[in-house]
């Protein structure tokens, strides 16, 4: 694999990688008003075998073709394992072209971390190219539940041309288990369902030999974690605690730049603790929803995160309702 001779790749390896990841997020947060799909699909090398595409941290827009999330890939001696397939067939094809700039190995497997549009709507394109789609049954089930609505939203947001040829396609043979190991070319890639997170059935992917974890939407950096009516904030925190137990050198979040565990804890783990433990304490003390939201509204430690003003109170409100409904 001769990455130095191929264009369009930013390479970070070893100590230089960790130093870059520990200092880069604030710089990117200041510079990133939004980036085009061309900029997003520049592979960033994290280790000898692991790369990722740093998606926009802004909303889905025509300029980014809906890729406002991170995807990645692992180059093995027997093929490439892609982590998430992108928001549509057009971007899926562009992802394959970008992967080909750093390796001659074909994409043989596509792993789905979750069920949000930008994580799996490119599945059909890769399946047509002969790749195997790998997803846990929990994940595939949620994809089936949300596929039509996500297609409708993406078409409204990005336009019919951007979504042309995209057919929501789940793994033909999903894995009926909570953990699964994919061994390819001497590389071990682990799929782990810990608990529901952003969507039911979300997973994390651990590449232990490379000390890299793709967290999906359990972790955001630079941008505030979102809680929706179908999310499980306590499950997100449970996932994060498992992430800490693995102690990876590099964390590839669902949104925001790849980083180390300290930054993942600062931007996501600590915030999830506030949401889960703070809201749970309020309910146990018989606080009203408004009382809990007001008590936890002032959080200067997280004001640096994009969308804090728009999402923080909403997250508190939604977390309270989720916990109240579960009583």
N, C-alpha and C positions, 0 to 999 in steps of 0.2 A: 504494500500500500504506500504509494509515493505521494503524500499530501503536499509536499513542498512544491512539486512541479505542476500542481493543478491550481487553477485560478478560482477566486471566489470563496476561499476558506479562511476564516480566522482561526488560528491555532493557539490554544492555551494548554500547556502540559506541565505536570509536576508542580513545583513550588510556584512557578510563574503563574500557573492557572489559579492556584488558591489565592495568591496575592491579588490577581486581577479581579477575581470574583468577590473578594472581600471589600474591594474599594470601588468597584464599578457601578453598583446600583444607583447611588445618588447622582452620579454623572449622567447616567442614562435617563433617570427620572427628570432631570432638568432639560435634557436635550430632546426628549421624545414627545413631540406634539403628535405626530403620527408618522409612520413609515410605510413606504410602498411595499407591495408584495415582493418586488425585486430585492429590496433590502432585507426583508424578513427571511427570504429563502437563501441567505448566505450561510452555509453550514458553519457552526462554531464548534471547534474541536475541544472537548473537555478532558479526555484521556486518550490513550493510544487507540482505543476501539470505539469510544462513545462520542457522539456529536449531538447537537440540538439546533433547532431553529427558534430563535428568539422572537416570538410573536409580538404584535402590537399590544401595548397595555391600555390602549384606548378602546372605544366601542367597535363593533363590526361596522365597517365602512367599505364603499366600493374601492377605495385606495388600497386597503389591505385584503380585499376579497374575502372578508370574514375570518381571516386568520389572526384573531386577537388572543391567541393562546400559544403555548409552546408545544412542539412535537420534537421527536428525536429519533436517533437510530443507532444501532449497535452493529459494527462491522465484525463479522466472524469469518473463520476460514472456510465456511461452507455457505455463506450468503449473508444478507443484511436483514436484521430484524428492525422493522419500523415501529416506533411507539406513537400511535395515533395516525390517522390517515388524512386529516385535514377537513375543511368545511364543505368541499364540493369536488366534483370530478375534475374541474379545471385546475384547482390547486393541487389535487392529488398527482396529476400529470407533471405539474411544475416541481413538486417535491421529488418525484422520481428523477427528473432531470438534474436537480440539485445534488441528490445523492450520488449520481453518476459522475459528478465533478471531483469526488474524492475517492471513489473506489470503482473497480470494474465488477465487483461482486453484485449479483442481482438481488433485488428485494424478494426474499422468499417467504417472509412472514410479516404480518401486520398485527400488532397487539393493541387492543382497545382499552384505554384506561377508564373510560366513562361513557356517558350517554348524551352529553351536550353536543350540539350539531357539529362544532368544529373539531370534535374528537373522532368522528366516525363516518361522516357522510361521504368521505372519499373511499370507503371500503369497496364499493361496487367496482370502481375503476381498477383498484389493485387486484380484486378477485378476477376480473377479466384478463389481467396480465399474467395470471397463474399463481399469484401469491396466496398463501393460506391465511385466513383471518382467524386470529386467536382471541377469544373473549370468554370470560366466565359466563355461565348461564344467567346469573343475577344481572350482569351488565347487559347482555343481549335482550333480556326480558324488558328492561327499562327502555332500551333503544326502540323496541317495538312500540312501546306505549307513547313515546314522544316523537317518533320519526316524522309523522305527518305535520304536526304543529311546528316542528323545527324547520322543516322544508318550507312551509308557508311563510314563516317569519324571515328566513334567509332570502327567499325570493322577493319579499317586500323590501327588504333592506338593501340587498345587493343588486337586484334586477334579474330578469329572466335569463339574460345572456350569461351571467355569471353562474347561474345554477343549471343551465342547460346540460342535459346528459347525466345529471346526478340522480341516482336512484337509491333511496335508503336501503341498505343491505346489511343485515346482521351476519355474524359468523354462522355458516351452514351447520357446524357441529360444535356448539358451545360446550365448554368444559363444566360439567356438573359437580363442581367442588369449590371450596373457598380458597384453595391454594393450588398452584400449578407450576411446574418447572418445565421450561423449554430449554433443551440442550441442543446447541447448534454449533458445529465447528469448534468444539472444545470450550465454548462459552456458555455459562449458566445464567439464565434469565428467569427470575422468579416473579410470578404474579401472586399478589396477596390481597384478598378481601379481608378487612379487619372489622369494619362496621360501615353502615351507610354514611355517606358524607354529603357532597354537594348535590348529588343525585343518588337514589337507591342503587346499590350495586357498584359504586365506584371502587376502583382498586388502586394500589400502588405497584410499581415495578422496581425490583431491586436487582442490581447487577453487582453481586457481592465482590467478585474479583477486581472490579474496577472501582469499588466503593462509591457507586453512584445510585441514587434513587430518583425515579420519576414519580412525583407525588400526585399528579393530577391536581384536582382542585381542593385537595386538603391544605395545600400551602400556596399562598400568593406572596410574592415579594414586590415592593414598590407600590403595590395597589392593595386596597383593603379587601379582605375576604368578604364574600357575599353570602347571606343566609336567605333562602327562599322558603316558601311554604312546604316544599317537598324535601328540603334539606334536613340534615340531622346534625345540629351543632355539637352535641355530645359525641356523636360518632366521628366527627372531624377531629375532635380533641383526642379521642381514643386512637385514631390513626396517627396523629402527630406523636403521641407518646411511643407508639411502636417505631416510628421513624427515628426518634431519639435513641431507642434501644439498639437499632442497627448502627447508629453513629457513622453515617456516610461522610466521606470527605467532600462530596459535591451533591447538592440537592437541586434537581431541576423541578421548579414549581409549575403549577398549572398556568400561572400568569406571573410575569416579572422575570428578571434575569436570573440565571442559574447562580448559585451562591453556596455558602457554607452553612453549617448548622446554627452558628451563632446568629446569622442574619435571618435564617428561617424562623428561629425562635423569636427574635425581635419583632419581625413583621407579621408573623402568623401565630406561632405557638402562644406567645404572651397574650395576644388579642383573643384567641379562643378561650384562654383561661378566664379572661375578664367576662366574656359572653356567658360561658357555661357556669362557672362557679359564682360569678356575680349575680346573674339572673336567678340561678337556683337558690341562692341564699335569700334573695328577695321574696321568692314564692314561699319558702319555708317560714319566713318572718311575716307572712300575710300582707306583704306590700301589694298595692294595686299596680297595674301595668304602668301607669303614669309615674308613680313613685319610684319604681325600679328604673325606668328610663331616665328620669331626672337625676337619680343618684349616680348612675353610671355614665351620664352624658359627657362629662368632662374627662377626656382621656388624652392629655397632651403628648403622651409617649407614642401615640399612633397618628398624630395630625400630619405627619410627613407623608402618609400613604395617600395615593391618588384616590379620589372619590370619598375621602373620609367624611366630608361635610354632607354629602348626599346619602351615604349608606350607613353611617354608624348608628344613628337613632333608629333607622329602619331595621338594622340587624338586631338591636336590643328588643325592639317591639316584636319582631318575628320569633326570636328565641323564646321570649316569654310565652307567646301563644302556643308554640310547639310544646314547651314543657308543661304548660297548663293543661293542654289537651291530653297529655300523656299521664296525667295524674289518675 
